Amino acid sequence: MSFTKTTEQSSNYNHLEKMTVNELLTNINNEDKTIANVVDKVIPSIEKLVNQIVAKLETGGRLFYIGAGTSGRLGVLDASECPPTFGVSHDLVIGLIAGGDDAIRRAVENAEDSTTQGWKDLQNNNITNNDVVIGIAASGTTPYVVSTLQKCNENNIITGCITMNEESPLAKTAQFPIVCVVGPEFVTGSSRMKAGTAQKLILNMISTSTMIQLGKVKGNKMVDMQLSNDKLVNRGTRMIMEELNIDEIQANKLLLKHGSVRNAVNYYHGK
């Protein structure tokens, strides 16, 4: 069944090559300004999916992102940022991209056209019906993604999606679809632009709200963040100083001894 791919519609701008740099930047920015308002309209859809994710993760499940090209890279990026930001296992949120990790840096020819590899990739990660799988595809037609969600549905695995085209195969396949129609791109068909930005915003919302619901933030602080560099150690030290009203030397010693802000504060309070 045919549907209108707004992501492929002709740009609202023409003769881009004749624009000055300032005109190009201003017009791209004007298009970008519309994205947050469009995302706002799909918050109810995001909320439904997040509630499903939280329920599964609370009982030992995992979250998978699966996509191709830009969409796949954005999923891998969001997944990779969860452990250092929230102190969770690398196995809790997993990003899969068509073509494997090599495709993160360079395109793997025809990888997105496979209708079997996505499910194999999930099986290689021991997928179960306690997990949640989110397919990411601006077009909503990527075979690697759509076929994988179909197999998930057949195996009683909760599925969600992030796509930019209404009535697309992906939107119709996912149990909890997020359809964020951003309209034509500044450069016709270049869905790494507005579509990619919208996907990044939504992924931020999904992972951050999920981790907060799981108790990985206290107040507004990343109390479980990994101390992987000096900047984060210094940030953690300041957080402990503020929370416990102690000096920098004492706070730093507590942090390095106990490995996280949460553990240091709990120890100080005798928990």
C-alpha positions as semicolon CSV with decimal commas, in nm:
position;residue;x (nm);y (nm);z (nm)
1;M;0,000;0,000;0,000
2;S;0,144;0,339;-0,100
3;F;0,184;0,629;0,141
4;T;0,336;0,975;0,127
5;K;0,698;0,994;0,239
6;T;0,726;1,347;0,371
7;T;1,096;1,280;0,432
8;E;1,140;1,251;0,054
9;Q;0,934;1,551;-0,049
10;S;1,108;1,841;-0,222
11;S;1,270;2,101;0,000
12;N;1,088;2,425;0,072
13;Y;1,401;2,599;-0,053
14;N;1,555;2,601;-0,399
15;H;1,880;2,711;-0,565
16;L;2,074;2,629;-0,249
17;E;2,401;2,664;-0,438
18;K;2,325;3,033;-0,499
19;M;2,275;3,114;-0,129
20;T;2,541;3,286;0,079
21;V;2,682;3,103;0,381
22;N;2,472;3,325;0,607
23;E;2,157;3,246;0,409
24;L;2,230;2,874;0,423
25;L;2,288;2,878;0,798
26;T;1,984;3,095;0,867
27;N;1,752;2,881;0,658
28;I;1,879;2,554;0,808
29;N;1,830;2,701;1,154
30;N;1,479;2,818;1,066
31;E;1,391;2,462;0,969
32;D;1,550;2,327;1,287
33;K;1,340;2,564;1,499
34;T;1,029;2,368;1,402
35;I;1,149;2,036;1,542
36;A;1,083;2,080;1,914
37;N;0,721;2,177;1,848
38;V;0,669;1,865;1,638
39;V;0,826;1,645;1,908
40;D;0,595;1,809;2,164
41;K;0,295;1,671;1,975
42;V;0,415;1,310;2,011
43;I;0,489;1,318;2,385
44;P;0,181;1,100;2,456
45;S;0,323;0,833;2,224
46;I;0,666;0,859;2,385
47;E;0,508;0,830;2,730
48;K;0,328;0,507;2,641
49;L;0,651;0,351;2,518
50;V;0,857;0,468;2,816
51;N;0,605;0,315;3,055
52;Q;0,648;-0,019;2,878
53;I;1,027;0,009;2,889
54;V;1,037;0,094;3,260
55;A;0,811;-0,198;3,347
56;K;1,031;-0,443;3,159
57;L;1,363;-0,306;3,287
58;E;1,234;-0,319;3,645
59;T;1,191;-0,694;3,605
60;G;1,533;-0,761;3,452
61;G;1,460;-0,685;3,087
62;R;1,669;-0,483;2,843
63;L;1,616;-0,213;2,584
64;F;1,731;-0,259;2,226
65;Y;1,757;0,009;1,957
66;I;1,784;-0,119;1,601
67;G;1,836;0,085;1,286
68;A;2,041;0,148;0,974
69;G;2,256;0,440;0,865
70;T;2,201;0,762;1,057
71;S;1,912;0,610;1,252
72;G;2,125;0,314;1,359
73;R;2,414;0,540;1,459
74;L;2,187;0,755;1,674
75;G;2,058;0,444;1,852
76;V;2,412;0,320;1,916
77;L;2,508;0,664;2,044
78;D;2,220;0,684;2,291
79;A;2,282;0,331;2,415
80;S;2,656;0,392;2,457
81;E;2,594;0,700;2,673
82;C;2,377;0,522;2,931
83;P;2,656;0,342;3,122
84;P;2,881;0,646;3,182
85;T;2,588;0,878;3,253
86;F;2,378;0,654;3,475
87;G;2,621;0,384;3,591
88;V;2,421;0,100;3,437
89;S;2,556;-0,214;3,271
90;H;2,654;-0,199;2,904
91;D;2,405;-0,482;2,856
92;L;2,101;-0,285;2,974
93;V;2,056;-0,060;2,668
94;I;2,197;-0,204;2,345
95;G;2,223;-0,035;2,007
96;L;2,232;-0,248;1,692
97;I;2,306;-0,114;1,344
98;A;2,268;-0,283;1,006
99;G;2,612;-0,395;0,895
100;G;2,748;-0,425;1,248
101;D;2,990;-0,194;1,425
102;D;3,183;-0,125;1,103
103;A;2,874;0,061;0,980
104;I;2,904;0,315;1,260
105;R;3,191;0,483;1,073
106;R;3,121;0,394;0,711
107;A;2,822;0,268;0,515
108;V;2,798;-0,107;0,461
109;E;2,650;-0,173;0,119
110;N;2,301;-0,327;0,113
111;A;2,305;-0,402;0,487
112;E;1,977;-0,221;0,544
113;D;1,803;-0,429;0,277
114;S;1,829;-0,760;0,465
115;T;1,503;-0,901;0,596
116;T;1,668;-1,163;0,817
117;Q;1,985;-1,013;0,966
118;G;1,814;-0,791;1,224
119;W;1,646;-1,085;1,394
120;K;1,976;-1,276;1,384
121;D;2,146;-0,980;1,551
122;L;1,887;-0,985;1,829
123;Q;1,923;-1,361;1,870
124;N;2,299;-1,317;1,901
125;N;2,216;-1,097;2,200
126;N;1,987;-1,362;2,349
127;I;1,668;-1,163;2,300
128;T;1,371;-1,265;2,519
129;N;1,014;-1,151;2,565
130;N;1,126;-0,961;2,875
131;D;1,306;-0,714;2,648
132;V;1,182;-0,414;2,447
133;V;1,293;-0,341;2,089
134;I;1,268;0,004;1,931
135;G;1,310;0,027;1,555
136;I;1,447;0,358;1,428
137;A;1,397;0,457;1,063
138;A;1,311;0,802;0,932
139;S;1,154;0,656;0,618
140;G;0,963;0,387;0,803
141;T;1,043;0,140;0,526
142;T;1,392;0,005;0,605
143;P;1,369;-0,375;0,556
144;Y;1,631;-0,450;0,824
145;V;1,418;-0,268;1,081
146;V;1,065;-0,352;0,972
147;S;1,135;-0,726;0,936
148;T;1,297;-0,736;1,280
149;L;0,998;-0,580;1,451
150;Q;0,770;-0,825;1,271
151;K;0,969;-1,116;1,416
152;C;0,960;-0,954;1,759
153;N;0,582;-0,928;1,741
154;E;0,563;-1,295;1,647
155;N;0,770;-1,379;1,953
156;N;0,568;-1,172;2,199
157;I;0,838;-0,905;2,238
158;I;0,724;-0,546;2,296
159;T;0,806;-0,324;1,998
160;G;0,824;0,052;1,954
161;C;0,952;0,272;1,674
162;I;1,069;0,621;1,589
163;T;0,979;0,723;1,236
164;M;0,894;1,040;1,046
165;N;0,631;0,906;0,805
166;E;0,268;0,841;0,892
167;E;0,113;0,516;0,769
168;S;0,458;0,372;0,697
169;P;0,518;-0,004;0,729
170;L;0,725;0,056;1,043
171;A;0,458;0,272;1,207
172;K;0,201;0,003;1,134
173;T;0,425;-0,278;1,262
174;A;0,534;-0,134;1,596
175;Q;0,304;-0,188;1,891
176;F;0,400;0,152;2,033
177;P;0,484;0,377;1,737
178;I;0,625;0,728;1,767
179;V;0,553;0,908;1,440
180;C;0,715;1,251;1,432
181;V;0,642;1,424;1,101
182;V;0,912;1,690;1,056
183;G;0,835;1,756;0,690
184;P;1,071;1,802;0,394
185;E;1,442;1,840;0,462
186;F;1,644;2,152;0,373
187;V;1,841;1,935;0,131
188;T;1,576;1,714;-0,026
189;G;1,584;1,363;0,121
190;S;1,873;1,429;0,363
191;S;1,706;1,277;0,666
192;R;2,020;1,308;0,877
193;M;1,907;1,670;0,923
194;K;1,563;1,743;1,073
195;A;1,464;1,378;1,097
196;G;1,793;1,290;1,265
197;T;1,764;1,580;1,507
198;A;1,411;1,477;1,603
199;Q;1,525;1,118;1,654
200;K;1,807;1,238;1,883
201;L;1,566;1,447;2,088
202;I;1,326;1,155;2,127
203;L;1,603;0,911;2,217
204;N;1,728;1,155;2,481
205;M;1,377;1,169;2,623
206;I;1,333;0,792;2,624
207;S;1,662;0,697;2,788
208;T;1,674;0,987;3,036
209;S;1,316;0,953;3,157
210;T;1,357;0,576;3,182
211;M;1,673;0,604;3,392
212;I;1,514;0,863;3,620
213;Q;1,216;0,632;3,670
214;L;1,460;0,353;3,756
215;G;1,614;0,569;4,029
216;K;1,941;0,653;3,854
217;V;1,913;1,027;3,929
218;K;1,877;1,195;4,269
219;G;1,735;1,544;4,277
220;N;1,876;1,655;3,943
221;K;2,217;1,492;3,975
222;M;2,381;1,195;3,799
223;V;2,470;1,025;4,125
224;D;2,559;0,692;3,959
225;M;2,779;0,828;3,678
226;Q;3,105;0,646;3,605
227;L;3,421;0,827;3,712
228;S;3,590;0,779;3,376
229;N;3,787;1,105;3,360
230;D;3,906;1,398;3,571
231;K;3,611;1,616;3,470
232;L;3,363;1,364;3,607
233;V;3,566;1,309;3,924
234;N;3,567;1,685;3,982
235;R;3,194;1,704;3,914
236;G;3,127;1,419;4,153
237;T;3,342;1,583;4,418
238;R;3,144;1,906;4,390
239;M;2,818;1,715;4,415
240;I;2,929;1,550;4,738
241;M;3,053;1,882;4,879
242;E;2,714;2,037;4,811
243;E;2,513;1,741;4,939
244;L;2,711;1,684;5,260
245;N;2,844;2,036;5,322
246;I;3,201;1,912;5,354
247;D;3,531;2,037;5,209
248;E;3,680;1,936;4,875
249;I;3,954;1,711;5,012
250;Q;3,712;1,507;5,223
251;A;3,457;1,485;4,942
252;N;3,719;1,371;4,692
253;K;3,847;1,100;4,927
254;L;3,493;0,971;4,982
255;L;3,423;0,964;4,609
256;L;3,740;0,780;4,513
257;K;3,698;0,530;4,794
258;H;3,336;0,441;4,720
259;G;3,332;0,482;4,342
260;S;3,017;0,691;4,297
261;V;2,840;0,990;4,444
262;R;2,552;0,774;4,563
263;N;2,776;0,525;4,741
264;A;2,982;0,802;4,902
265;V;2,676;0,987;5,032
266;N;2,514;0,666;5,159
267;Y;2,835;0,570;5,341
268;Y;2,860;0,914;5,499
269;H;2,503;0,881;5,629
270;G;2,577;0,535;5,759
271;K;2,355;0,344;5,516
